[in-house]
Amino acid sequence: MSKTILVYATRWGATEETAQEIKKVLSENHNIKVDLVNLKDKKKKENRNPDISPYENIIIGISVAKFRWAKEGKKFLKKNKKALSKKKLFIFVSSGGAGSAYQQKNLEEYERLQKKWIDNNLDKWGIPFTSRKAFGGRYVGNHSHLGDNRDWDQIRSWAEEVGGIISNGAEV
Ligand SMILES: Cc1cc2nc3c(=O)[nH]c(=O)nc-3n(C[C@H](O)[C@H](O)[C@H](O)COP(=O)(O)O)c2cc1C
């Protein structure tokens, strides 16, 4: 069985919870063990630059806020650019904007934001990916939007898709 790591960069925790749910689905429904790494874990400096050489499957989750990616996510992709091109890369973002468009069934806007936050960044660096998804997030503090607009069925359904690809080697 190929090895799987899920690395994530979160600011307020939504990406971490989404990552935990994906890990749960992969473990319970696909018997896939996932090593979970918080790239921003202050107590574990080694997490900032995890060794991905033992892993064939890399899942990365990145928080989107203030019109940009959490910087640890960007650093990880830049540092591992070459190695990643030989891996199966799955990527998701937590974006309140994308979550809101998805909730309102404004799929054109949702697709635009998904491209903006995922494809554009990866294409720019020439990093290919096997599957990608933009999820919602949780607005915190005194942000005018406030609230959680994640769709857990969407999250679990993507995890199922990822599980199928990892187990069968099937492409989307
Ligand atoms: C101050 C602030 C700024 C935000 N800016 C954006 C933004 O520019 N685009 C977007 O799609 N979502 C934005 N969001 C929503 C985030 O995507 C959401 O909070 C998400 O959960 C962030 O992931 P995290 O909780 O893992 O850090 C913002 C949220 C906050 C609190």
The ligand as a MOL file (V3000), in Angstrom:
LIG
                    3D

  0  0  0     0  0            999 V3000
M  V30 BEGIN CTAB
M  V30 COUNTS 31 33 0 0 0
M  V30 BEGIN ATOM
M  V30 1 C -10.0250 38.2940 8.5460 0
M  V30 2 C -10.5270 37.2790 7.5700 0
M  V30 3 C -10.2710 37.4550 6.2120 0
M  V30 4 C -10.7660 36.5530 5.2850 0
M  V30 5 N -10.5130 36.7430 3.9490 0
M  V30 6 C -10.9800 35.8460 3.0360 0
M  V30 7 C -10.7110 36.0400 1.6400 0
M  V30 8 O -10.0330 36.9650 1.2190 0
M  V30 9 N -11.2180 35.1090 0.7770 0
M  V30 10 C -11.9380 34.0280 1.1910 0
M  V30 11 O -12.3860 33.2340 0.3620 0
M  V30 12 N -12.2000 33.8360 2.5130 0
M  V30 13 C -11.7360 34.6950 3.4360 0
M  V30 14 N -11.9660 34.4890 4.7850 0
M  V30 15 C -12.6470 33.2530 5.2100 0
M  V30 16 C -11.6340 32.1220 5.4450 0
M  V30 17 O -11.4480 31.4280 4.2450 0
M  V30 18 C -12.1150 31.1740 6.5630 0
M  V30 19 O -12.0110 31.8600 7.8100 0
M  V30 20 C -11.3550 29.8610 6.6290 0
M  V30 21 O -11.9300 29.0820 7.6380 0
M  V30 22 C -9.8630 30.0530 6.8700 0
M  V30 23 O -9.2550 28.8150 7.1190 0
M  V30 24 P -8.6570 28.4480 8.5510 0
M  V30 25 O -9.8010 28.5330 9.5390 0
M  V30 26 O -8.1140 27.0870 8.3970 0
M  V30 27 O -7.6000 29.4560 8.8580 0
M  V30 28 C -11.5000 35.4050 5.7220 0
M  V30 29 C -11.7160 35.2300 7.0890 0
M  V30 30 C -11.2600 36.1310 8.0070 0
M  V30 31 C -11.5270 35.9040 9.4540 0
M  V30 END ATOM
M  V30 BEGIN BOND
M  V30 1 1 1 2
M  V30 2 1 2 3
M  V30 3 2 2 30
M  V30 4 2 3 4
M  V30 5 1 4 5
M  V30 6 1 4 28
M  V30 7 2 5 6
M  V30 8 1 6 7
M  V30 9 1 6 13
M  V30 10 2 7 8
M  V30 11 1 7 9
M  V30 12 1 9 10
M  V30 13 2 10 11
M  V30 14 1 10 12
M  V30 15 2 12 13
M  V30 16 1 13 14
M  V30 17 1 14 15
M  V30 18 1 14 28
M  V30 19 1 15 16
M  V30 20 1 16 17
M  V30 21 1 16 18
M  V30 22 1 18 19
M  V30 23 1 18 20
M  V30 24 1 20 21
M  V30 25 1 20 22
M  V30 26 1 22 23
M  V30 27 1 23 24
M  V30 28 2 24 25
M  V30 29 1 24 26
M  V30 30 1 24 27
M  V30 31 2 28 29
M  V30 32 1 29 30
M  V30 33 1 30 31
M  V30 END BOND
M  V30 END CTAB
M  END
